[in-house]
Amino acid sequence: MVAPASCTVPTGKVVHMMQSKDGEQIYKMVTFEELLEPPHGFMPCPICGDHVSGYHYGIYSCESCKGFFKRTVQNKKVFVCHRQADCNINVTNRKKCPACRFKRCLVKGMKLEAIRGDRTRGGRSSYDGCTPNRRNVKQQRRKSDLPMEVITTTRQPAVVSQPPAAPSPGQMAPPGTHVVTILTVDNSGTVVDVEQTARLESITAHVPPQTPQLLEDLMTVESLMHDNDEEEDCCKGKLSESDTNLFASLLHIADHCLYKIVRWARNLPHFGNVSTDDQILLLQNCWAELLCLCTSWHSVRGQDELRLSHDKVLSMKRAQATGMADIIQRLLDFTEHLRRLEVDCYEYVALKVLMLLSPDVKNLQDESLVRQHQDHVTEALMIYTNTHYPQKPNKFCEMLVRLTELSRTCVLGKELLNQRHSSGEISPHSLLSELLKGDIVVQ
């Protein structure tokens, strides 16, 4: 993203373009750390952790929990928990156990007397706590720092669901947030322990298809990140037939995609438990691989072309004009491997998270925590792949091998980007520029 001509940007900051409610483009200078922070004024719903929408029935809560509480009371529903009545409730699984969710509504302060009995819109206006006061708001803000067990998903590989057959890449809908000009250092964090692999393969042999809950949660985050994902006005017309500066357009699209990558990572199960400093290091280590994988995944349904953000297409013929034809050809080769292996949407999201959670990144404050989270995702992916594709016993290992090849492609591409960055072809105030400079830290 290029700063306005009159804008002087301090060192260490990038220019982030936002749109106001009336559609006006607003430029704001932010640090990379600020991108990882929740929006200003954000207060998580004390029930599920979603964004608070207002004051409902005695507490600040999200719109979903407000509606759930109202329907439950008005319809006089009675729920029974099929476990031990202590289910974790978060934004990704809040619909799975209505009994524990309703109990949490009451524990956190929602009031039965606030619900109208005549089903008219709105709540009662005269009950204890019907209006918020400043002290209660501050108390709820402190209490709304949800404990880990509420905002994350407990790893229970044995507790699985059996969904319909996994959709193919062409059936998965998320519109693109993906681009091609991307690259970074080798990511060795995807190497899997041989003993762990053998143990899990023996467990999953001759077992019906299983989808661990962790993968279901990752898929939920993936879909939420693409809801209402409309193309920004400044990106329209980029890479069109009349576009005469394809390289600059690729950089522009890349910058927009990088902001979405940060937002995606921030909403992942477990990633919020990692310190902000470690989050930055992890993103600096793998931002290129994430963008390349996203691009290749959405290009599987095409042939000899890369499908970028919002179905923008870059053919090999036009790639010559970017000066990155060799890198793009390597990405097309990687795309062919995804097509041949029949990597499905659950495997795709798991591979993205595995690349992000690399415990071998230098200077991590809590390497063991990152490694633990990576192990959880690795185990979930292996269970899923071995039970859904028993006819492809080597698929799991080959997917990880292909990720290593992708990392080598990213190294080559980043060298090219650094050369063009030095010549002034990349804005020094873009997030892409910041990541290129920050990537030196993790080498």
C-alpha positions in Angstrom: 0.0 0.0 0.0 1.5 3.3 -1.0 1.3 6.3 1.3 -0.2 9.6 0.0 2.4 11.9 -1.4 2.1 14.4 1.5 2.4 11.7 4.2 5.7 11.4 6.1 5.9 7.9 7.7 8.2 7.4 10.7 10.6 4.5 10.6 9.1 1.2 11.7 5.6 2.0 10.7 3.5 1.2 7.7 0.5 2.9 6.1 -2.7 1.0 6.6 -5.7 2.1 4.4 -9.1 1.7 5.9 -12.6 2.7 4.7 -15.0 4.8 6.7 -18.7 4.1 6.9 -19.4 6.5 4.0 -16.8 4.7 1.8 -14.0 7.3 2.2 -10.5 5.9 2.2 -8.6 6.8 5.4 -4.8 6.3 5.7 -3.5 5.4 9.2 0.1 4.9 10.3 0.5 1.8 12.4 3.2 -0.5 13.7 3.2 -4.2 12.9 2.5 -4.9 16.6 -0.7 -2.8 16.3 -1.9 -4.9 13.5 -2.0 -7.9 15.8 -4.0 -6.0 18.4 -7.8 -6.3 18.5 -9.7 -3.3 17.2 -9.8 -0.2 19.5 -12.5 -0.5 22.1 -12.9 -4.3 21.6 -14.5 -6.2 24.4 -14.9 -9.9 23.9 -18.3 -11.5 24.7 -17.9 -13.1 28.2 -19.9 -16.1 27.0 -18.2 -17.1 23.7 -15.4 -14.5 23.1 -17.0 -13.0 20.0 -17.2 -9.2 19.4 -19.6 -7.5 21.8 -22.5 -5.8 19.9 -24.1 -4.0 22.8 -25.7 -4.2 26.3 -28.2 -7.2 26.3 -30.2 -8.5 29.2 -27.9 -7.3 31.9 -24.4 -7.7 30.4 -22.4 -6.7 27.3 -22.6 -9.6 24.9 -22.4 -10.5 21.2 -25.4 -10.6 18.9 -25.4 -14.4 18.7 -25.5 -15.0 22.4 -28.2 -12.3 22.8 -30.4 -14.1 20.3 -29.7 -17.5 21.7 -30.6 -16.5 25.3 -33.8 -14.8 24.1 -35.0 -17.8 22.1 -34.2 -20.2 24.8 -36.2 -18.3 27.4 -39.2 -17.4 25.2 -39.5 -20.9 23.8 -39.1 -22.4 27.3 -36.5 -24.8 25.9 -34.8 -27.4 28.2 -31.3 -28.6 27.1 -29.3 -31.5 28.4 -25.5 -31.8 28.1 -24.4 -35.2 26.9 -21.0 -34.9 28.6 -20.2 -33.6 32.1 -21.9 -30.2 31.8 -18.6 -28.5 31.6 -18.1 -28.0 27.8 -15.8 -25.2 26.7 -17.7 -22.5 24.9 -16.0 -20.3 22.3 -17.0 -18.6 19.0 -16.2 -21.6 16.9 -18.2 -24.3 18.9 -20.9 -22.3 20.7 -23.7 -24.0 18.9 -22.6 -27.5 19.8 -23.8 -27.6 23.4 -26.8 -25.3 24.1 -27.0 -26.6 27.7 -23.6 -25.4 28.7 -24.0 -22.2 26.6 -27.2 -21.3 28.4 -25.7 -22.1 31.8 -22.8 -19.7 30.9 -25.2 -17.0 29.9 -26.7 -17.2 33.4 -23.3 -17.4 35.2 -22.0 -14.4 33.4 -25.1 -12.3 34.4 -27.8 -12.5 31.8 -31.2 -12.1 33.5 -34.3 -14.2 32.9 -36.5 -11.3 34.0 -35.1 -9.2 31.2 -36.9 -11.2 28.5 -40.4 -10.2 27.5 -43.0 -12.9 27.7 -45.2 -11.5 24.9 -42.5 -12.0 22.2 -42.4 -8.3 21.3 -39.1 -6.9 20.1 -36.6 -5.6 22.7 -36.2 -6.5 26.4 -37.9 -5.3 29.5 -36.9 -1.8 30.6 -37.3 -2.1 34.3 -35.1 -4.8 36.0 -32.1 -4.7 38.2 -29.2 -4.0 35.8 -31.3 -2.9 32.9 -28.9 -0.1 32.1 -25.1 -0.3 32.3 -23.0 2.0 34.5 -19.3 2.8 34.2 -18.3 0.6 37.1 -20.0 -2.4 35.8 -18.5 -1.9 32.3 -15.0 -1.7 33.8 -15.6 -4.9 35.8 -16.9 -6.7 32.8 -13.9 -5.6 30.7 -11.7 -7.2 33.4 -13.7 -10.3 33.7 -14.0 -10.7 29.9 -10.3 -11.6 29.7 -11.4 -15.2 29.0 -9.4 -18.0 30.5 -7.5 -20.3 28.0 -10.0 -23.1 28.3 -12.8 -20.8 27.1 -11.1 -19.2 24.0 -9.2 -22.3 22.8 -10.2 -25.7 21.8 -9.2 -28.6 24.0 -7.2 -31.2 22.0 -9.2 -34.5 22.1 -8.1 -36.5 19.0 -10.4 -39.4 20.1 -13.5 -37.2 19.9 -14.2 -36.8 16.3 -17.1 -36.2 13.9 -17.7 -37.9 10.6 -18.7 -35.3 8.0 -19.6 -36.0 4.4 -16.8 -36.8 2.0 -14.2 -34.0 2.1 -14.9 -31.4 -0.7 -12.4 -31.0 -3.5 -10.4 -27.8 -3.9 -12.7 -26.6 -6.6 -15.7 -27.0 -4.3 -14.3 -24.8 -1.5 -15.7 -21.4 -1.7 -13.5 -18.8 0.0 -12.8 -16.0 -2.4 -9.2 -15.3 -2.9 -7.0 -13.5 -0.4 -4.0 -14.7 -2.2 -1.1 -13.5 -4.3 2.1 -14.6 -6.0 4.9 -12.2 -5.2 6.0 -13.8 -2.0 9.0 -15.5 -0.4 10.9 -16.2 2.8 13.4 -18.4 4.6 13.2 -22.2 4.8 10.7 -23.5 7.3 12.0 -26.6 9.0 9.2 -26.6 11.5 7.0 -28.9 9.4 9.3 -31.9 10.0 7.4 -34.6 11.9 8.9 -36.9 14.5 9.3 -40.4 13.0 8.2 -42.2 16.1 5.1 -40.1 16.4 4.3 -40.7 12.7 4.6 -44.5 13.1 2.5 -44.5 16.3 -0.3 -42.5 14.7 -0.3 -44.5 11.5 -0.8 -47.7 13.5 -3.7 -46.0 15.4 -5.5 -44.9 12.3 -5.1 -48.1 10.3 -8.5 -49.6 9.3 -10.4 -46.8 11.0 -13.5 -45.0 9.4 -13.0 -41.4 8.2 -12.5 -39.1 11.1 -12.2 -35.3 11.4 -10.7 -34.1 14.6 -12.4 -31.2 16.3 -9.3 -29.0 15.9 -9.6 -29.2 12.1 -13.3 -28.3 12.3 -12.4 -25.2 14.3 -9.7 -24.2 11.8 -12.2 -24.6 9.0 -14.6 -22.3 10.9 -12.0 -19.6 11.2 -11.2 -20.0 7.5 -14.8 -19.4 6.5 -15.3 -16.5 8.9 -12.3 -14.7 7.5 -13.9 -14.8 4.0 -17.4 -13.7 5.0 -18.3 -10.4 3.3 -14.8 -10.3 1.7 -15.4 -7.6 -0.9 -12.8 -6.3 -3.2 -11.4 -2.9 -2.2 -11.9 -0.1 -4.7 -8.1 0.5 -5.0 -7.6 -3.1 -6.2 -10.2 -3.0 -8.9 -8.7 -3.0 -12.4 -5.4 -4.5 -11.1 -4.0 -7.2 -13.5 -6.7 -6.4 -16.1 -5.8 -6.7 -19.8 -5.2 -2.9 -19.8 -2.9 -3.0 -16.8 0.5 -1.9 -18.0 2.4 -2.3 -14.7 1.8 -5.9 -13.6 4.6 -6.0 -11.1 3.3 -2.9 -9.2 -0.2 -4.4 -9.3 1.1 -7.7 -7.8 2.8 -5.8 -5.0 -0.4 -3.8 -4.3 -2.5 -7.0 -4.1 0.1 -8.7 -2.0 0.0 -5.9 0.6 -3.8 -6.3 1.0 -3.5 -10.0 1.3 -0.8 -9.7 4.0 -3.2 -7.7 6.2 -5.8 -10.5 5.8 -3.1 -13.1 6.7 -2.4 -11.2 10.0 -6.1 -11.1 10.8 -6.5 -14.8 10.0 -3.6 -15.7 12.3 -5.0 -13.6 15.1 -8.2 -15.6 15.1 -6.7 -19.0 15.1 -7.3 -21.4 18.0 -4.2 -21.3 20.3 -2.3 -18.5 18.4 -3.7 -15.9 20.8 -2.0 -17.7 23.7 1.4 -17.0 22.1 3.0 -13.7 23.1 2.8 -10.8 20.6 6.5 -10.8 20.1 6.4 -14.5 19.2 3.4 -14.0 16.9 5.4 -11.4 15.0 8.4 -13.7 14.6 6.3 -16.5 13.4 4.6 -14.4 10.8 7.9 -12.9 9.7 9.1 -16.4 9.2 6.3 -17.8 7.0 4.3 -15.0 5.4 5.7 -15.9 2.0 4.8 -19.6 2.3 1.3 -18.7 3.4 0.7 -16.4 0.4 2.2 -18.9 -2.0 0.2 -21.8 -0.6 -3.0 -19.8 -0.7 -2.3 -18.8 -4.3 -1.5 -22.4 -5.4 -4.6 -23.8 -3.6 -7.0 -21.5 -5.4 -5.2 -22.2 -8.7 -5.8 -25.9 -8.6 -9.1 -25.6 -10.6 -7.3 -23.7 -13.4 -4.6 -24.8 -15.8 -1.2 -23.0 -16.4 -2.4 -19.9 -14.6 -2.4 -18.5 -11.1 -5.6 -17.3 -9.6 -5.1 -14.4 -7.2 -7.3 -12.3 -5.0 -10.9 -12.0 -6.1 -10.4 -14.3 -9.1 -7.8 -12.2 -10.8 -5.8 -14.4 -13.1 -2.1 -14.3 -14.1 -1.1 -16.5 -17.1 2.5 -17.6 -17.8 2.4 -15.4 -20.9 1.7 -12.3 -18.9 4.0 -13.4 -16.1 7.0 -12.6 -18.3 6.2 -8.9 -17.9 6.6 -9.1 -14.1 10.2 -10.3 -14.3 9.2 -13.3 -12.0 8.4 -15.9 -14.6 10.7 -18.5 -13.0 9.1 -18.1 -9.6 5.6 -18.3 -11.1 6.5 -21.4 -13.0 7.7 -23.0 -9.8 4.4 -22.1 -8.2 2.5 -23.7 -11.1 4.6 -26.9 -10.5 3.7 -26.8 -6.8 0.0 -26.4 -7.8 0.2 -29.5 -9.9 1.4 -31.5 -6.9 -1.6 -30.2 -4.9 -3.8 -31.3 -7.7 -2.2 -34.8 -8.0 -2.3 -35.4 -4.3 -5.9 -34.3 -4.2 -5.3 -32.1 -1.1 -8.7 -31.1 0.3 -9.8 -28.1 2.2 -9.2 -29.6 5.7 -5.7 -30.6 4.8 -5.1 -27.2 3.2 -6.0 -25.2 6.4 -3.9 -27.6 8.5 -0.9 -27.1 6.3 -1.2 -23.3 6.6 -1.2 -23.6 10.4 1.7 -26.0 10.4 3.8 -23.5 8.4 2.8 -20.7 10.8 3.6 -22.7 14.0 7.3 -23.3 13.5 9.1 -23.8 16.8 12.6 -23.6 15.2 12.3 -19.8 14.5 15.1 -18.0 16.3 14.5 -15.8 19.4 11.1 -17.3 20.3 10.2 -16.6 23.9 8.2 -19.8 24.4 9.4 -22.4 21.9 7.8 -25.2 23.9 4.3 -23.7 23.6 4.6 -23.2 19.9 5.9 -26.8 19.5 3.0 -28.1 21.6 0.4 -26.4 19.3 2.2 -27.6 16.2 2.1 -31.2 17.5 -1.6 -30.9 18.1 -2.2 -29.8 14.5 0.2 -32.4 13.1 -1.6 -35.2 14.9 -5.0 -33.9 13.8 -3.9 -33.7 10.2 -2.4 -37.2 10.3 -5.6 -38.7 11.7 -7.6 -36.9 9.1 -5.5 -37.9 6.1 -4.9 -41.5 7.1 -8.5 -42.2 7.7 -9.9 -40.3 4.7 -7.3 -41.5 2.2 -6.2 -45.0 3.3 -5.5 -45.8 -0.4 -2.8 -43.1 -0.3 -0.6 -44.2 2.6 2.2 -41.8 1.7 0.0 -38.7 1.2 0.7 -37.2 4.6 4.5 -37.3 4.3 4.5 -36.2 0.7 2.4 -33.1 1.6 5.1 -32.1 4.1 7.9 -32.7 1.6 6.1 -30.4 -0.9 6.0 -27.7 1.7 9.8 -27.9 1.9 10.0 -27.4 -1.8 7.7 -24.4 -1.6 10.0 -22.8 1.0 12.9 -23.1 -1.4 10.9 -21.4 -4.1 10.1 -18.6 -1.6 13.8 -18.1 -0.9 14.5 -17.5 -4.5 11.6 -15.2 -4.9 12.6 -13.2 -1.9 16.1 -12.6 -3.2 14.5 -11.1 -6.3 12.1 -8.9 -4.2 15.0 -7.7 -2.1 16.9 -6.6 -5.3 13.9 -4.7 -6.5 13.3 -3.3 -3.0 16.9 -1.9 -3.0 16.2 -0.2 -6.4 13.2 1.6 -5.0 10.5 -0.4 -6.8 8.7 -1.4 -3.6 7.3 1.3 -1.3 9.3 1.5 2.0 6.0 2.1 3.9 4.1 -1.0 2.8 3.6 -4.0 5.0 5.4 -6.1 2.4 8.5 -3.9 2.8 8.3 -4.2 6.6 8.1 -7.9 6.4 11.1 -8.1 4.0 13.2 -6.1 6.4 11.9 -8.0 9.5 12.6 -11.3 7.9 16.3 -10.7 8.5 15.6 -11.1 12.2 14.4 -14.7 11.9 17.3 -15.9 9.7 
